[in-house]
Each structure stands twice: as C-alpha cells, then as structure tokens.
C-alpha cells in the first residue's frame, strides 16, 4: 500500500508586505525595539537597586557631617576663650611697654645735666633717641658718662655732634641708647 503524499497546509501565509523594503524595516525595528526595551528595563532595575546603596551613603555622610559639626561647635567655646586670653595678653604687653616707657623718662631726666637742653626726645620700648644742645663740653661729657654708667641704659652711641656757630655757641648732638629691661 502506498502511503498517501504529505500535504503541507500553511494556515499563516507569508504576507507580501514583509518582503517589501518598508516591511523589512518595520520587522527589523520591532525586533531591535524589543531588545532596546529589555535593555532599558535592565538599566532601570540596576539604577533602582543602586539607589539603596546611594541612599545609605548619603545617610552615612549626613551622620558624619552632623558629628563633625558637633565637634566644631564644641571647639567654639575654646576658640572664644583663646581669643579672649590673646586680648588680655596683648593688653598686658601694652601695659608692660608703657611701664618701661614710663621708667625710661624719669631715669633720663635724672642723668641729664641742668644746662643741657633736649630739643627732640623719642622713647620706644627698647630704645631711646634724643637730640639737644649744650653750652659746654663738660655738660656733654657728663651726660654721656651718666648714660654709660646708668643701670637703665646700655649701648650708648653718639650719632651726631656738631659745634655751634658764633651767634649760638655750644654743641648740638644726637644720642641713641638701648633701654634695659628690668
């Protein structure tokens, strides 16, 4: 007996539109579109999952900032105390300098002979500079010797010494000295 021949019945015939260039382009775009949709969903799922780790990092950073802010605020009182102490120290230094200036003036007036006229006097915390005029070499020598022998001054130097004119006899001088801190 003979086997009957196979009959192929195609219930879904090929559409002639799929063979056209526009049909092939649409079929390709649908295939690629599926892959794009799957790839996009994959990226969304990964970003959604990474959001949890990023949220955890933000929480940790905020906690760290809060902790450091608290530490800095605790040092705020220390800083204000240090600034207050610095102001007091500066005030003390200024008072101490004024005291040394006040001590230098009476010491200088004690050792200056009567016939010496001071025309310019500059007293600084560590040095004294003065200029003046005297009528005799004896008074000038006495002034310089008194400065050298004084326990208030050291490093005495005569910066300028000129003799006077016929109308104004005497000597014009400028002397520098260092004030000793006691």
Secondary structure as UniProt FT lines:
FT   HELIX           16..19
FT   HELIX           21..111
FT   TURN            114..115
FT   STRAND          116..123
FT   STRAND          127..134
FT   HELIX           137..149
FT   STRAND          153..163
FT   STRAND          171..179
//
